């Protein structure tokens, strides 16, 4: 998904700030050189005067002006380098220092985005995903089957396979996943694993707990004080590459929530934008709590994965206490 205008502007403002910092530092170093080496300032003034003079000659059709300009500027540059060396300064002391020497802190190399721009995009995606901190521990490198056995193990292995295939075919095959089952069986963990791999490839992923999602949508619609701050959030929720709704069913469910949930799921389905939902609700409870059309939308357009087994978080905590 391309960056929104506001996201792009945010990154470009950071580059503008980097360039201002580089110019300020160069100006400060130049002032220092002028104070300590007055002859250097005089040479700089000669460079400006020569350039203006030769520019006028070029405009008047003097074809010899350009090679003469190059020779005179080279001579002046040699004198300047000699002065810096004499006073103990490095030859490149007055060269601008950039965070990225490839693009000189512009974000672009020609018409192509610099790799530092791409890194900034991915970092912004992480910042706006709401799960940056979670992903340090919730990712496939931390995957373990040790707490599962029997039917629960088979279900978890199948869910992992579905998750990995979802990532592999993300750009070519529109899919959604619905993880459901008892507390602590790995539903949120797998959704985070999916999020990390997709964000590392530059996809825009947004993560909300169900209560956060509906609170945000409510404020963006009805709260005058929040409308400006949340401007465009609905479009981001509907248009991001992947939306993760975690713990569906823990929110206070009412007619507004049901309406907003259907609107969100339907809008994203029409745009062919992937959604991952996790819930502790059973399929029967899902139908009872929400409308038939929401139940139908999910069971028809999502890969439904049931997870089972003990609460892994409790088991991990118990194991940690025993070690302590």
MOMOFEN-V824536 format. One record per residue. N is the residue number from 1. RES is the residue in one small letter. SS is DSSP state (~ for helix, > for strand, _ for the rest). Layout:
BEGIN
n:N res:RES ss:SS
n:N res:RES ss:SS
END
This chain:
BEGIN
n:1 res:x ss:_
n:2 res:x ss:_
n:3 res:x ss:_
n:4 res:x ss:_
n:5 res:x ss:~
n:6 res:x ss:~
n:7 res:x ss:~
n:8 res:x ss:~
n:9 res:x ss:~
n:10 res:x ss:~
n:11 res:x ss:~
n:12 res:x ss:~
n:13 res:x ss:~
n:14 res:x ss:~
n:15 res:x ss:~
n:16 res:x ss:~
n:17 res:x ss:~
n:18 res:x ss:~
n:19 res:x ss:~
n:20 res:x ss:~
n:21 res:x ss:~
n:22 res:x ss:~
n:23 res:x ss:~
n:24 res:x ss:~
n:25 res:x ss:~
n:26 res:x ss:~
n:27 res:x ss:~
n:28 res:x ss:~
n:29 res:x ss:~
n:30 res:x ss:~
n:31 res:x ss:~
n:32 res:x ss:~
n:33 res:x ss:~
n:34 res:x ss:~
n:35 res:x ss:~
n:36 res:x ss:~
n:37 res:x ss:_
n:38 res:x ss:~
n:39 res:x ss:~
n:40 res:x ss:~
n:41 res:x ss:~
n:42 res:x ss:~
n:43 res:x ss:~
n:44 res:x ss:~
n:45 res:x ss:~
n:46 res:x ss:~
n:47 res:x ss:~
n:48 res:x ss:~
n:49 res:x ss:~
n:50 res:x ss:~
n:51 res:x ss:~
n:52 res:x ss:~
n:53 res:x ss:~
n:54 res:x ss:~
n:55 res:x ss:~
n:56 res:x ss:~
n:57 res:x ss:~
n:58 res:x ss:~
n:59 res:x ss:~
n:60 res:x ss:_
n:61 res:x ss:_
n:62 res:x ss:_
n:63 res:x ss:_
n:64 res:x ss:_
n:65 res:x ss:~
n:66 res:x ss:~
n:67 res:x ss:~
n:68 res:x ss:~
n:69 res:x ss:~
n:70 res:x ss:~
n:71 res:x ss:~
n:72 res:x ss:~
n:73 res:x ss:~
n:74 res:x ss:~
n:75 res:x ss:~
n:76 res:x ss:~
n:77 res:x ss:~
n:78 res:x ss:~
n:79 res:x ss:~
n:80 res:x ss:~
n:81 res:x ss:~
n:82 res:x ss:~
n:83 res:x ss:~
n:84 res:x ss:~
n:85 res:x ss:~
n:86 res:x ss:~
n:87 res:x ss:_
n:88 res:x ss:_
n:89 res:x ss:_
n:90 res:x ss:_
n:91 res:x ss:_
n:92 res:x ss:_
n:93 res:x ss:_
n:94 res:x ss:_
n:95 res:x ss:_
n:96 res:x ss:_
n:97 res:x ss:_
n:98 res:x ss:_
n:99 res:x ss:_
n:100 res:x ss:_
n:101 res:x ss:_
n:102 res:x ss:_
n:103 res:x ss:_
n:104 res:x ss:_
n:105 res:x ss:_
n:106 res:x ss:_
n:107 res:x ss:_
n:108 res:x ss:>
n:109 res:x ss:>
n:110 res:x ss:_
n:111 res:x ss:_
n:112 res:x ss:>
n:113 res:x ss:>
n:114 res:x ss:_
n:115 res:x ss:~
n:116 res:x ss:~
n:117 res:x ss:~
n:118 res:x ss:~
n:119 res:x ss:~
n:120 res:x ss:~
n:121 res:x ss:~
n:122 res:x ss:~
n:123 res:x ss:~
n:124 res:x ss:~
n:125 res:x ss:~
n:126 res:x ss:~
n:127 res:x ss:~
n:128 res:x ss:~
n:129 res:x ss:_
n:130 res:x ss:_
n:131 res:x ss:_
n:132 res:x ss:_
n:133 res:x ss:_
n:134 res:x ss:~
n:135 res:x ss:~
n:136 res:x ss:~
n:137 res:x ss:_
n:138 res:x ss:_
n:139 res:x ss:_
n:140 res:x ss:~
n:141 res:x ss:~
n:142 res:x ss:~
n:143 res:x ss:_
n:144 res:x ss:_
n:145 res:x ss:_
n:146 res:x ss:_
n:147 res:x ss:_
n:148 res:x ss:_
n:149 res:x ss:_
n:150 res:x ss:~
n:151 res:x ss:~
n:152 res:x ss:~
n:153 res:x ss:~
n:154 res:x ss:~
n:155 res:x ss:~
n:156 res:x ss:~
n:157 res:x ss:~
n:158 res:x ss:~
n:159 res:x ss:~
n:160 res:x ss:~
n:161 res:x ss:~
n:162 res:x ss:~
n:163 res:x ss:~
n:164 res:x ss:~
n:165 res:x ss:~
n:166 res:x ss:~
n:167 res:x ss:~
n:168 res:x ss:~
n:169 res:x ss:_
n:170 res:x ss:_
n:171 res:x ss:_
n:172 res:x ss:_
n:173 res:x ss:_
n:174 res:x ss:_
n:175 res:x ss:_
n:176 res:x ss:_
n:177 res:x ss:>
n:178 res:x ss:>
n:179 res:x ss:>
n:180 res:x ss:>
n:181 res:x ss:>
n:182 res:x ss:_
n:183 res:x ss:_
n:184 res:x ss:_
n:185 res:x ss:_
n:186 res:x ss:_
n:187 res:x ss:~
n:188 res:x ss:~
n:189 res:x ss:~
n:190 res:x ss:~
n:191 res:x ss:~
n:192 res:x ss:~
n:193 res:x ss:~
n:194 res:x ss:~
n:195 res:x ss:~
n:196 res:x ss:~
n:197 res:x ss:~
n:198 res:x ss:~
n:199 res:x ss:~
n:200 res:x ss:~
n:201 res:x ss:_
n:202 res:x ss:_
n:203 res:x ss:_
n:204 res:x ss:_
n:205 res:x ss:>
n:206 res:x ss:>
n:207 res:x ss:>
n:208 res:x ss:>
n:209 res:x ss:>
n:210 res:x ss:~
n:211 res:x ss:~
n:212 res:x ss:~
n:213 res:x ss:~
n:214 res:x ss:~
n:215 res:x ss:~
n:216 res:x ss:~
n:217 res:x ss:~
n:218 res:x ss:~
n:219 res:x ss:~
n:220 res:x ss:~
n:221 res:x ss:~
n:222 res:x ss:~
n:223 res:x ss:_
n:224 res:x ss:~
n:225 res:x ss:~
n:226 res:x ss:~
n:227 res:x ss:~
n:228 res:x ss:_
n:229 res:x ss:_
n:230 res:x ss:_
n:231 res:x ss:_
n:232 res:x ss:_
n:233 res:x ss:~
n:234 res:x ss:~
n:235 res:x ss:~
n:236 res:x ss:~
n:237 res:x ss:~
n:238 res:x ss:~
n:239 res:x ss:~
n:240 res:x ss:_
n:241 res:x ss:_
n:242 res:x ss:>
n:243 res:x ss:>
n:244 res:x ss:>
n:245 res:x ss:>
n:246 res:x ss:>
n:247 res:x ss:>
n:248 res:x ss:>
n:249 res:x ss:_
n:250 res:x ss:_
n:251 res:x ss:_
n:252 res:x ss:_
n:253 res:x ss:_
n:254 res:x ss:_
n:255 res:x ss:~
n:256 res:x ss:~
n:257 res:x ss:~
n:258 res:x ss:~
n:259 res:x ss:~
n:260 res:x ss:~
n:261 res:x ss:~
n:262 res:x ss:~
n:263 res:x ss:~
n:264 res:x ss:~
n:265 res:x ss:~
n:266 res:x ss:~
n:267 res:x ss:~
n:268 res:x ss:~
n:269 res:x ss:~
n:270 res:x ss:~
n:271 res:x ss:~
n:272 res:x ss:_
n:273 res:x ss:_
n:274 res:x ss:>
n:275 res:x ss:>
n:276 res:x ss:>
n:277 res:x ss:>
n:278 res:x ss:>
n:279 res:x ss:>
n:280 res:x ss:_
n:281 res:x ss:_
n:282 res:x ss:_
n:283 res:x ss:~
n:284 res:x ss:~
n:285 res:x ss:~
n:286 res:x ss:~
n:287 res:x ss:~
n:288 res:x ss:~
n:289 res:x ss:~
n:290 res:x ss:_
n:291 res:x ss:_
n:292 res:x ss:~
n:293 res:x ss:~
n:294 res:x ss:~
n:295 res:x ss:~
n:296 res:x ss:~
n:297 res:x ss:~
n:298 res:x ss:~
n:299 res:x ss:~
n:300 res:x ss:~
n:301 res:x ss:~
n:302 res:x ss:_
n:303 res:x ss:>
n:304 res:x ss:>
n:305 res:x ss:>
n:306 res:x ss:>
n:307 res:x ss:>
n:308 res:x ss:_
n:309 res:x ss:_
n:310 res:x ss:_
n:311 res:x ss:_
n:312 res:x ss:~
n:313 res:x ss:~
n:314 res:x ss:~
n:315 res:x ss:~
n:316 res:x ss:~
n:317 res:x ss:~
n:318 res:x ss:~
n:319 res:x ss:~
n:320 res:x ss:~
n:321 res:x ss:~
n:322 res:x ss:~
n:323 res:x ss:~
n:324 res:x ss:_
END
